[in-house]
Amino acid sequence: MNINGVTKKSLVNIFPFIIKSLVKKYPIMKNEKNIDYIINTRFVFIDDIKENTFEYVNRQIICPKYEYRYYNDIPEKLISKYKMKPEIFNNKQILDYLHNMNIPIYNKHGNIHQQNKDFIELWKKQQRKYSEVSKVKDEYFKDLIKEFSKKSVSNYSLSNENIIKINKKYKNIKYHSHF
């Protein structure tokens, strides 16, 4: 959603899915009155972009920006693991989608880039290298778990004040050291 020229995420669209999955484990959430209480005391939204959601801004913990991208040869995985027929990738719409999503695939029915085997191999090599050099040791979430384990953060309630303290405490800590 665009608010004052700034794109913000909306949690409204995913809340029904979150609630539906949680109701199985926590039947108390079947009652609408309980949902608001839970969201305002136990729900927390963790993202690296400050105030990028327009609902529940006070429920956000700002984490470091992570640049790591796991390399995965998606077309190969779909064929080998999920037993999809390779011919599915002859479909122009699928090839366009893969290209638009920066997913390399060699295919003689694809665009000029997808038809060039050397180009596709270089693209895959670049993605593997990016994955390798962008991998960092994740200490932030370990520290966050320790923070949640403190007595000041109750088992039954994560207050807005706790969230403010956590955000202030970890705001200036540099977390990205490579393995």
C-alpha angles and dihedrals in degrees: 000000000000116000118178091339093309121111111228131183120245120218092186093086095051100039094085089056092046092049093045092054093044095048089068091060098030110036090181086079091070086083111079092214090060094051094065091048092050093047091050096046109025108020120093129177114212118199139140095232113080116233094352093144125066096208122068095001088165090059095063127110112196113223129188117276111262118208096180117124119186111225114234127165093222099186091048092048092049090053100041103034102028096033095232115166112253089228089074086077091062088075110109094217092052092047091049091049092050091049093048090049092050093247109147119222131162111225132150089217093055133091123289092279095047090051092056110084094192091051092050092049091051090048091052091046090052091051092049091049092048089052091050098048096040095056111113136179108260109223097146097076091045088055091046091054089051089050092051089050094060120107090240088068105065121218088233103044139030102197127207087244090057090051092050090050092048092049091049093046096052099032098100101030114115109223107171110100118147121238 
